[in-house]
Amino acid sequence: MKTYHVEGMTCQHCVHAVEEAVKALSNIQEVHVNLKTGTLKITGSVDEAKLKKAIEGEGYKLV
């Protein structure tokens, strides 16, 4: 499981948007987003450039 930090999330809608954007990528098995800590945990194989693009496409920043 890889852990990333996401900036800009302020509510549960944000969490849902990030989860759905990441789940749409190929080879993702599990996605967990924690609003309080601003973390994104992913199980599976992910292209980090595509991950960044998906998250930034929703208006958030992958740190």
C-alpha positions in Angstrom: 0.0 0.0 0.0 1.4 3.4 -1.0 0.5 6.6 0.8 0.3 10.0 -0.7 -0.7 13.5 0.6 -3.5 15.4 -1.0 -4.0 19.1 -0.5 -7.3 21.0 -0.9 -9.8 18.6 0.6 -12.2 20.2 3.0 -15.3 17.9 3.2 -16.7 14.5 2.5 -17.6 15.5 -1.1 -13.8 16.1 -1.6 -13.0 12.7 -0.3 -15.5 11.1 -2.6 -14.3 13.0 -5.6 -10.7 11.9 -5.0 -11.7 8.3 -4.3 -13.7 8.1 -7.5 -11.0 9.7 -9.6 -8.4 7.2 -8.3 -10.7 4.2 -8.7 -11.2 5.1 -12.3 -7.5 4.4 -13.0 -6.4 0.9 -14.1 -4.8 -1.6 -11.7 -6.2 0.0 -8.6 -7.4 -2.5 -6.0 -8.2 -0.4 -2.9 -8.4 3.3 -2.2 -8.7 4.9 1.2 -8.8 8.7 1.7 -8.6 10.3 5.1 -9.9 13.9 5.2 -8.4 14.6 8.7 -4.9 13.7 7.8 -5.1 14.5 4.1 -3.8 11.1 3.1 -4.6 8.9 0.2 -3.7 5.2 0.5 -3.7 3.0 -2.6 -3.3 -0.8 -3.1 -2.4 -1.8 -6.6 -0.1 -0.6 -9.3 -0.4 3.0 -10.4 1.3 5.3 -12.8 2.1 8.3 -10.7 1.8 10.8 -13.6 -1.8 9.5 -14.2 -2.6 9.6 -10.5 -1.4 13.2 -10.3 -3.5 14.2 -13.4 -6.6 12.5 -12.1 -6.4 14.2 -8.7 -5.5 17.6 -10.1 -8.4 17.2 -12.6 -10.7 17.2 -9.6 -9.2 20.4 -8.3 -6.8 19.0 -5.6 -3.0 18.8 -5.4 -1.0 15.6 -5.0 2.0 16.4 -2.8 
